[in-house]
Amino acid sequence: MQCAPISNSADIVIIGGGVIGCAAAYELSGAGLDVVVLDKGPIGGAASSASAGLIVPLHATDDGQRTPLFDLYWASSCIFPQLVSELEETTGIQVDYDPSGSMRVAADDNEQDLLRESFRGWEAMEELTVEWVDGNSLRRDEPGLSPEIRCGVISTDEQSIHPGRFTHALARGALGRGAQIRTGCPATTIRHQDGRFLGVTTAEGDIDACELLIAAGAWSRVPCAWLGVDVPISPARGQMLSLRPVAESLSRPLFSYNGAVLPKPDGTIHVGATVELVGFDTRTTAGGIATVLEIVPRLVPGLSDAAMEAAWSGLRPWCEDGIPAIGRLPGCEGITIASGHFKMGILGSPITARTVKNLVVDNVIDPLIAPFSPNRFLEVNA
C-alpha cells in the first residue's frame, strides 16, 4: 500500500490509543507504514490500564468447547513470550510478564460439575496442558485457599502482564519505528467521498490518509456512526480493587465462577471484577466494591484481614454477541475496525494487530479473524 506524501498526512490513522490501537501501530509501523494514532485521552487511559492484565485463553472456552474465539486467543497467547522479550529489549520498559499459569476452582457441587465438564473439553485440546487437582492437593500448594474449595484445574499455559506498562511499551515501540501518537486529540469527523476514505478531522486540523483503523474500545460505535454503520459495541463497567496482604497468600492467578483473585509482582492482590452495563459511567461505587469483596472470604479467607489499597473501574468494549469485531467496514473503502474484545483486549492485542497488518498491507483476511467480520451485524440489520 502506498500513499502520496502530502502535508499532515499518513498511510494510516488509528483512532484509539489503548492496547489494540498501540499494538496495531507497533505492527503497522514495523511494516514500514506512516502511522498516526489519535486518542482523546492519554495512552491506555481507559480499559487498558484498568485491566487485570490476564493472558488466559481458557476464558474463551469456559464450557470446554473449541470455538473461533478460543483459536484466536490461543494464537495470540503464543505470541507473548517473543513479543515481551522484543519490547523490553527495545523500549526498556519492564512489563511484569508472568508465565506461571493459573488455577480455576469449584466450591460446591454445581461448580464442580461445571468445571469437570469443561476440563474434559480442555483435556481433549492438544494445545493445552491442564491438570485436575482435588481440593486437598490444591491447599498443599496454596495453603491460603478456603477449605470450601472442592477441586480445581491447573493450567500451565496461561500468563499475566502489567497492562499499563505493556500498552506503553507498545506505544514506545511504535514511536521508535516512526509512528506519531497524538494524545488529547480526538477525531471529530471521518472524511470520505464516493465510497472511499480520505482522512480524519481533529481539533488540530485534518490528517489525510489512505487507511483508517477504528480501535476506540467502548467508544468505537461513535466513529462507526459517522459512517452510517452501526456496530453494536457498548461500554461494560468493571470494578476491581487491590489488597495488601499481611502474608503471602497465592502464587498464581485464581479464578472461580464468581470472580478472580490475582497476585501481582509488587505483593498486592487484585480482586474482581464486576460486569455492569451502565453506559459511560466510570464511577467506583460502594455496591460494586461490596460485590467484589464478597469473593475474598469464599476463596482466600486470610485476605479478609488485608488492607485495601485502591479501587478502580474501566469501561470494557462489549459487543452484543459477545465476540469482537475485526475486519473491513463495508460501504467505505479503506476503513477497518478492531474492537469489542470485552475482557480480552490485552490477550487479543498481538494477534489482532498482526491480522490487521495483513489486512491493510497485503489485503489478506487471516482465517482466524474471518468469523469476527463486522458484516455480521449488517446482515442481521438488513
C-alpha positions as CSV (number, residue, x, y, z in Angstrom):
1,M,0.0,0.0,0.0
2,Q,1.4,3.4,-1.0
3,C,0.2,6.9,-0.2
4,A,1.5,10.1,-1.8
5,P,3.5,12.3,0.7
6,I,1.4,15.3,1.4
7,S,1.3,17.8,4.3
8,N,-0.2,16.5,7.6
9,S,-0.7,13.0,6.1
10,A,-0.2,9.4,6.9
11,D,-0.6,6.0,5.4
12,I,-3.0,5.0,8.2
13,V,-4.7,6.8,11.0
14,I,-5.7,4.8,14.1
15,I,-8.5,6.1,16.3
16,G,-7.8,4.8,19.8
17,G,-4.6,4.7,21.9
18,G,-5.5,1.7,24.0
19,V,-3.8,-1.7,23.8
20,I,-5.4,-2.6,20.5
21,G,-4.5,0.7,18.8
22,C,-1.0,0.7,20.1
23,A,-0.4,-2.9,19.2
24,A,-1.6,-2.2,15.7
25,A,0.6,0.9,15.5
26,Y,3.6,-1.2,16.5
27,E,2.9,-3.8,13.8
28,L,2.0,-1.4,11.0
29,S,4.9,1.0,11.6
30,G,7.1,-2.1,11.7
31,A,5.8,-2.9,8.2
32,G,7.0,0.5,7.0
33,L,3.8,2.4,7.1
34,D,3.5,6.0,8.2
35,V,1.1,5.7,11.2
36,V,-0.7,8.3,13.3
37,V,-2.5,7.3,16.5
38,L,-5.2,9.6,17.9
39,D,-6.7,9.5,21.3
40,K,-8.9,11.9,23.2
41,G,-7.1,11.0,26.5
42,P,-3.7,9.5,27.5
43,I,-2.3,6.3,26.1
44,G,-4.1,3.3,27.7
45,G,-6.2,5.7,29.7
46,A,-9.4,3.7,29.6
47,A,-9.9,-0.1,29.7
48,S,-6.3,-1.0,29.0
49,S,-4.8,0.5,32.2
50,A,-7.8,-0.7,34.3
51,S,-7.4,-4.3,33.0
52,A,-6.3,-7.2,35.1
53,G,-3.6,-8.0,32.6
54,L,-4.6,-11.6,32.0
55,I,-3.4,-13.7,29.2
56,V,-5.9,-16.5,29.7
57,P,-7.2,-18.2,26.5
58,L,-9.3,-20.7,28.6
59,H,-11.6,-17.8,29.3
60,A,-12.7,-18.0,25.7
61,T,-13.9,-21.6,26.2
62,D,-15.4,-21.7,29.6
63,D,-17.5,-24.7,28.6
64,G,-14.6,-26.6,27.2
65,Q,-15.8,-26.3,23.6
66,R,-13.4,-25.3,20.8
67,T,-14.6,-22.0,19.2
68,P,-13.2,-19.5,16.8
69,L,-12.7,-17.2,19.7
70,F,-10.5,-19.7,21.5
71,D,-8.5,-20.3,18.3
72,L,-7.9,-16.5,18.0
73,Y,-6.9,-16.0,21.6
74,W,-4.8,-19.2,21.8
75,A,-2.8,-17.9,18.8
76,S,-2.5,-14.6,20.5
77,S,-1.2,-16.0,23.7
78,C,1.5,-17.9,21.9
79,I,2.9,-14.5,20.6
80,F,3.6,-13.0,24.1
81,P,6.9,-14.6,25.1
82,Q,8.7,-13.3,22.0
83,L,6.8,-10.0,21.9
84,V,7.6,-9.2,25.5
85,S,11.3,-10.0,25.1
86,E,11.4,-7.8,22.0
87,L,9.6,-4.9,23.7
88,E,11.6,-5.0,26.9
89,E,14.8,-5.0,24.9
90,T,13.9,-2.2,22.6
91,T,11.9,0.1,24.9
92,G,13.5,-0.5,28.3
93,I,10.0,-0.9,29.8
94,Q,9.7,-3.9,32.1
95,V,6.1,-5.3,31.7
96,D,6.0,-7.8,34.6
97,Y,5.4,-10.7,32.4
98,D,4.5,-13.8,34.4
99,P,4.1,-17.2,32.7
100,S,3.4,-19.1,35.9
101,G,0.0,-20.4,34.8
102,S,-3.4,-20.2,36.6
103,M,-5.9,-22.3,38.6
104,R,-9.7,-22.5,38.3
105,V,-11.6,-23.8,41.3
106,A,-15.0,-25.1,42.3
107,A,-16.5,-24.5,45.7
108,D,-19.8,-26.5,45.5
109,D,-21.4,-29.5,43.7
110,N,-22.8,-27.4,40.9
111,E,-19.5,-25.7,40.2
112,Q,-17.6,-29.0,40.4
113,D,-19.9,-30.5,37.8
114,L,-19.4,-27.5,35.5
115,L,-15.7,-27.5,36.0
116,R,-15.4,-31.2,35.3
117,E,-17.3,-30.9,32.1
118,S,-15.1,-28.0,31.0
119,F,-12.0,-30.0,31.9
120,R,-13.0,-32.8,29.7
121,G,-13.1,-30.5,26.7
122,W,-9.8,-28.7,27.6
123,E,-8.1,-32.1,28.1
124,A,-9.1,-33.1,24.6
125,M,-7.4,-30.0,23.1
126,E,-3.9,-31.0,22.2
127,E,-2.5,-27.4,22.6
128,L,-3.5,-27.2,26.3
129,T,-1.7,-28.5,29.3
130,V,-4.3,-28.9,32.1
131,E,-4.4,-31.0,35.3
132,W,-7.4,-31.9,37.5
133,V,-6.5,-31.5,41.2
134,D,-8.5,-32.2,44.3
135,G,-9.0,-29.6,47.0
136,N,-6.5,-31.0,49.5
137,S,-3.8,-31.2,46.9
138,L,-4.5,-27.6,45.9
139,R,-4.2,-26.5,49.5
140,R,-0.9,-28.2,49.9
141,D,0.5,-25.9,47.2
142,E,-1.7,-22.9,48.1
143,P,-2.3,-23.1,51.9
144,G,-4.4,-19.9,51.8
145,L,-7.2,-21.4,49.8
146,S,-10.6,-21.8,51.5
147,P,-11.5,-25.3,52.9
148,E,-14.7,-24.9,50.9
149,I,-12.8,-25.4,47.6
150,R,-13.6,-28.9,46.3
151,C,-11.3,-29.2,43.3
152,G,-9.5,-27.2,40.6
153,V,-7.9,-27.2,37.2
154,I,-4.3,-26.1,36.9
155,S,-3.3,-24.6,33.5
156,T,0.4,-24.0,32.8
157,D,-0.3,-22.3,29.5
158,E,-1.7,-19.1,30.9
159,Q,0.2,-15.9,31.7
160,S,-0.3,-12.4,33.0
161,I,1.3,-9.0,32.4
162,H,1.2,-5.4,33.7
163,P,-1.5,-3.9,31.4
164,G,-0.5,-0.3,31.6
165,R,3.2,-1.0,31.1
166,F,2.5,-3.3,28.3
167,T,0.4,-0.7,26.5
168,H,3.0,1.9,27.0
169,A,5.8,-0.4,25.7
170,L,3.8,-1.0,22.5
171,A,3.3,2.8,22.2
172,R,7.0,3.5,22.7
173,G,7.9,0.7,20.4
174,A,5.7,2.2,17.7
175,L,7.3,5.6,18.2
176,G,10.7,4.0,17.8
177,R,9.5,2.7,14.5
178,G,8.4,6.1,13.3
179,A,4.7,6.3,14.3
180,Q,3.2,9.5,15.6
181,I,1.0,9.4,18.7
182,R,-1.3,12.4,19.4
183,T,-2.9,12.3,22.8
184,G,-5.6,14.8,23.9
185,C,-6.5,14.9,20.2
186,P,-9.8,13.3,19.4
187,A,-11.0,12.6,15.9
188,T,-14.1,14.7,15.2
189,T,-15.0,13.7,11.7
190,I,-14.2,11.0,9.2
191,R,-13.8,12.4,5.7
192,H,-14.9,10.2,2.8
193,Q,-16.2,10.6,-0.7
194,D,-17.6,8.3,-3.3
195,G,-17.2,5.3,-1.0
196,R,-13.5,6.0,-0.3
197,F,-11.9,7.1,3.0
198,L,-10.0,10.3,2.6
199,G,-8.9,11.3,6.1
200,V,-9.8,12.4,9.6
201,T,-10.6,15.8,11.1
202,T,-9.3,16.6,14.6
203,A,-9.3,19.7,16.7
204,E,-5.8,20.3,15.5
205,G,-6.7,20.0,11.8
206,D,-7.1,17.5,9.0
207,I,-5.0,14.4,8.5
208,D,-5.1,12.9,5.1
209,A,-4.6,9.1,4.9
210,C,-5.2,6.1,2.8
211,E,-6.4,3.9,5.6
212,L,-8.3,4.2,8.9
213,L,-8.4,1.7,11.8
214,I,-11.1,2.2,14.4
215,A,-9.8,0.8,17.7
216,A,-11.6,3.1,20.1
217,G,-12.7,0.5,22.6
218,A,-16.0,1.2,24.3
219,W,-16.3,4.4,22.2
220,S,-15.9,2.6,18.8
221,R,-19.6,2.9,18.0
222,V,-19.3,6.7,17.6
223,P,-16.9,6.8,14.6
224,C,-18.8,3.9,13.0
225,A,-22.0,6.0,13.3
226,W,-20.3,8.9,11.4
227,L,-20.2,6.5,8.5
228,G,-23.8,5.4,8.9
229,V,-22.8,2.0,10.2
230,D,-24.0,0.5,13.5
231,V,-21.5,-1.9,15.1
232,P,-23.2,-2.6,18.5
233,I,-20.3,-2.1,20.9
234,S,-21.2,-0.7,24.3
235,P,-19.3,0.0,27.5
236,A,-19.4,-2.6,30.2
237,R,-18.0,-1.3,33.5
238,G,-15.7,-3.5,35.5
239,Q,-14.8,-2.6,39.1
240,M,-11.7,-4.0,40.8
241,L,-9.7,-3.5,44.0
242,S,-6.2,-4.0,45.3
243,L,-5.4,-5.6,48.7
244,R,-2.1,-5.6,50.6
245,P,-2.0,-8.9,52.4
246,V,-0.2,-9.3,55.7
247,A,1.5,-12.5,54.5
248,E,2.0,-14.2,51.1
249,S,-1.3,-15.8,50.1
250,L,-1.2,-17.0,46.5
251,S,1.4,-18.0,43.9
252,R,-0.7,-17.8,40.7
253,P,-4.0,-16.3,39.5
254,L,-7.1,-17.9,40.9
255,F,-10.4,-18.0,39.0
256,S,-13.8,-19.1,40.3
257,Y,-17.3,-18.8,39.0
258,N,-17.8,-15.6,41.0
259,G,-14.6,-13.7,40.3
260,A,-10.8,-13.7,40.3
261,V,-8.0,-13.2,42.9
262,L,-4.8,-12.2,41.3
263,P,-1.4,-12.0,42.9
264,K,0.9,-9.2,41.5
265,P,4.7,-8.9,41.5
266,D,4.5,-5.9,43.8
267,G,3.0,-8.1,46.5
268,T,-0.6,-6.8,46.2
269,I,-3.6,-8.9,45.3
270,H,-6.1,-7.7,42.8
271,V,-9.7,-8.9,43.1
272,G,-12.5,-8.5,40.6
273,A,-14.4,-7.8,38.7
274,T,-18.0,-6.6,38.1
275,V,-19.7,-6.5,34.8
276,E,-22.1,-3.6,34.7
277,L,-24.0,-2.2,31.7
278,V,-24.3,1.4,33.0
279,G,-23.3,3.4,30.0
280,F,-20.2,5.6,30.2
281,D,-20.3,5.9,34.0
282,T,-16.8,5.3,35.2
283,R,-17.5,5.7,39.0
284,T,-16.3,3.3,41.5
285,T,-19.3,2.5,43.6
286,A,-20.0,1.1,47.1
287,G,-22.2,-1.6,45.7
288,G,-19.7,-2.6,43.1
289,I,-16.8,-2.9,45.5
290,A,-19.1,-4.7,48.0
291,T,-19.8,-7.3,45.3
292,V,-16.1,-7.7,44.6
293,L,-15.3,-8.1,48.3
294,E,-17.7,-11.0,48.6
295,I,-15.3,-13.0,46.5
296,V,-12.5,-12.8,49.1
297,P,-13.7,-14.8,52.1
298,R,-15.1,-17.6,49.9
299,L,-11.8,-18.2,48.1
300,V,-8.9,-16.9,50.3
301,P,-10.3,-16.3,53.8
302,G,-6.9,-14.9,55.1
303,L,-7.3,-11.9,52.8
304,S,-10.2,-10.7,54.8
305,D,-7.6,-9.0,57.1
306,A,-5.7,-7.4,54.2
307,A,-5.6,-3.7,53.8
308,M,-7.5,-2.3,50.9
309,E,-5.1,-0.1,48.9
310,A,-7.1,1.0,45.9
311,A,-10.3,0.6,43.9
312,W,-10.8,1.5,40.2
313,S,-13.1,0.9,37.2
314,G,-12.7,0.6,33.5
315,L,-15.1,0.6,30.6
316,R,-14.6,-2.6,28.5
317,P,-15.9,-2.7,24.9
318,W,-18.7,-5.2,24.9
319,C,-20.1,-6.4,21.6
320,E,-23.8,-7.5,21.8
321,D,-23.0,-11.1,20.6
322,G,-20.0,-11.4,22.9
323,I,-17.2,-11.6,20.3
324,P,-15.0,-8.8,18.9
325,A,-15.5,-7.0,15.6
326,I,-12.3,-7.3,13.4
327,G,-12.3,-6.6,9.7
328,R,-13.2,-4.2,6.9
329,L,-16.2,-2.0,7.4
330,P,-18.4,-2.2,4.4
331,G,-19.6,0.8,2.4
332,C,-16.3,2.8,2.6
333,E,-13.1,1.5,1.1
334,G,-10.0,1.8,3.4
335,I,-11.7,1.5,6.8
336,T,-11.1,-1.3,9.3
337,I,-12.4,-1.9,12.8
338,A,-10.7,-3.8,15.6
339,S,-12.8,-3.5,18.8
340,G,-15.2,-5.3,21.1
341,H,-12.7,-7.5,22.8
342,F,-14.5,-7.1,26.2
343,K,-12.3,-8.5,29.0
344,M,-9.7,-9.9,26.5
345,G,-8.1,-6.8,25.0
346,I,-4.7,-7.4,26.5
347,L,-4.8,-11.1,25.5
348,G,-6.1,-10.4,22.0
349,S,-3.9,-7.4,21.1
350,P,-1.0,-9.2,19.5
351,I,-3.0,-11.4,17.1
352,T,-5.4,-8.6,16.3
353,A,-2.6,-6.3,15.4
354,R,-0.9,-8.9,13.2
355,T,-4.0,-9.8,11.3
356,V,-4.9,-6.1,10.9
357,K,-1.5,-5.5,9.4
358,N,-2.0,-8.4,7.0
359,L,-5.4,-7.0,6.0
360,V,-4.1,-3.4,5.5
361,V,-0.7,-4.1,3.9
362,D,-1.5,-7.2,1.9
363,N,-5.3,-7.3,1.7
364,V,-5.2,-10.7,3.2
365,I,-8.0,-11.9,5.5
366,D,-6.5,-14.3,8.0
367,P,-8.9,-17.2,8.6
368,L,-8.5,-16.5,12.4
369,I,-10.5,-13.3,12.1
370,A,-13.0,-14.3,9.4
371,P,-15.7,-15.2,12.0
372,F,-15.4,-11.7,13.5
373,S,-16.2,-9.6,10.5
374,P,-18.4,-6.6,11.3
375,N,-20.5,-7.6,8.3
376,R,-22.4,-10.0,10.6
377,F,-24.2,-7.1,12.2
378,L,-25.2,-5.5,8.8
379,E,-26.5,-8.8,7.6
380,V,-28.7,-9.0,10.7
381,N,-29.9,-5.4,10.4
382,A,-30.5,-5.6,6.6
